[in-house]
Structures are given as C-alpha cells and as structure tokens.
Amino acid sequence: MIRAAQQQAATLQVNTRAEHVRFRYMHMNPTVMDTDGLLNGRRVAEGEKIGVVSNYLDHPNGTSRHLHFDVQVFTRDGWLWVNPYTTLVSAYERLIRGRGREIGPEPPTAPVVAHALPDDVARHIDTQEGGGN
C-alpha cells in the first residue's frame, strides 16, 4: 500500500517475479482509511476492503461521489497507464471460475411481460405519448 494519512487516494502495488502492477483508487474517504490503518507499507490481502467510495478531492464534498480507478504496468520504458477494463474482466472471470461471454453491440432481448394498468392510467400514458383510441 502506498498512502499517507489524510490522503483520499491509495495505490496498491504488486511486485512479483512475473508482475509489476499498480492499482490506484481515488476520491475515497480518508478518515475511514486512516481508522483502518491503510497507510504506507501495509500489506493487503486479495479481496480485503481497502476503503469507502466517497466524494473527496482535497476536502469533503470536493467532487461527486464516485471512484477513480486506474492501472499502471511496469515496462522497460517505465510505468505505463493501461485501460483497466481487461483487468476488471479478468478479475470477474476468476470470481465466477469461468469465461465471460461477449454479448455484442445490442443488449440481449428480454422477454415481453404484459402489465395490466388501470384504464385511467393507460389513457393518461396514451395521451402523453401522442396516442389515442
């Protein structure tokens, strides 16, 4: 873990013979991470909770509530930013112990479900959509 007290960002670094990767999480609640002892040098286990998504930038309410997540890999030219999408897909496939499947540009079709609406609601919807009987 790479993080000083009061910081809203944490970087997890994996350094093995085969891998050199950094995962950075930003805009998290620093008070929660301080309380949990998530500071420089702390080792974390796979699947361990490392923080709470929040709205911190440099102060509370500094941004909208969201998580900024990025990944860097080490190359012969130094650290290189990579698209985290493939990392997330790989993590999900490990979780389900199988391969995901691509669904294509069109979302899968859902079965049609009939809903019975009271006549006055159905008439109101028809008139709002420009329809009518």
TAURBEL-V240990 format. One record per residue. N is the residue number from 1. RES is the residue in one letter. SS is DSSP state (a for helix, b for strand, c for the rest). PSI is psi as a letter, one per 40 degrees, with the letter a starting at -180 (NA if undefined). OMEGA is omega in whole degrees, 0 to 359 (none if undefined). Layout:
n;res;ss;psi;omega
N;RES;SS;PSI;OMEGA
N;RES;SS;PSI;OMEGA
This chain:
n;res;ss;psi;omega
1;M;c;h;175
2;I;b;h;182
3;R;c;h;174
4;A;c;i;178
5;A;c;i;178
6;Q;c;e;180
7;Q;c;i;179
8;Q;c;e;180
9;A;c;i;175
10;A;b;h;177
11;T;b;h;174
12;L;b;h;182
13;Q;b;h;176
14;V;b;h;181
15;N;b;g;176
16;T;c;i;176
17;R;c;d;186
18;A;c;e;186
19;E;c;i;171
20;H;b;g;187
21;V;b;i;173
22;R;b;h;175
23;F;b;h;181
24;R;b;h;178
25;Y;b;h;182
26;M;b;i;179
27;H;c;f;179
28;M;b;i;183
29;N;c;h;183
30;P;a;d;180
31;T;a;d;179
32;V;a;d;180
33;M;a;d;177
34;D;a;d;180
35;T;a;d;180
36;D;c;e;178
37;G;c;f;180
38;L;c;g;184
39;L;c;i;181
40;N;c;h;175
41;G;c;e;181
42;R;c;h;176
43;R;c;h;177
44;V;c;i;180
45;A;c;i;177
46;E;c;h;179
47;G;c;e;180
48;E;c;h;176
49;K;c;h;181
50;I;c;e;179
51;G;c;a;181
52;V;c;h;177
53;V;b;h;184
54;S;b;a;180
55;N;c;f;180
56;Y;c;i;165
57;L;c;c;170
58;D;c;e;179
59;H;c;i;178
60;P;c;i;181
61;N;c;f;181
62;G;c;e;180
63;T;c;a;176
64;S;c;i;180
65;R;c;h;179
66;H;b;i;177
67;L;c;h;173
68;H;b;h;183
69;F;b;h;175
70;D;b;i;185
71;V;b;i;174
72;Q;b;i;173
73;V;b;i;180
74;F;b;h;178
75;T;b;i;179
76;R;c;e;178
77;D;c;e;182
78;G;b;a;181
79;W;b;h;183
80;L;b;h;176
81;W;b;h;178
82;V;b;i;177
83;N;c;h;184
84;P;c;e;184
85;Y;a;d;182
86;T;a;d;177
87;T;a;d;180
88;L;a;d;177
89;V;a;d;180
90;S;a;d;179
91;A;a;d;179
92;Y;a;d;180
93;E;a;d;174
94;R;a;d;180
95;L;a;d;182
96;I;a;e;181
97;R;c;f;179
98;G;c;a;180
99;R;c;i;172
100;G;c;i;177
101;R;c;i;179
102;E;c;h;181
103;I;c;e;177
104;G;c;a;184
105;P;c;d;180
106;E;c;h;178
107;P;c;i;179
108;P;c;i;181
109;T;c;h;178
110;A;c;i;177
111;P;c;i;179
112;V;c;h;179
113;V;c;h;178
114;A;c;h;177
115;H;c;h;177
116;A;c;h;177
117;L;c;i;174
118;P;c;i;184
119;D;a;d;182
120;D;a;d;177
121;V;a;d;180
122;A;a;d;179
123;R;a;d;180
124;H;a;d;179
125;I;a;d;180
126;D;a;d;182
127;T;a;d;178
128;Q;a;d;181
129;E;c;e;178
130;G;c;e;180
131;G;c;a;178
132;G;c;i;180
133;N;c;NA;none
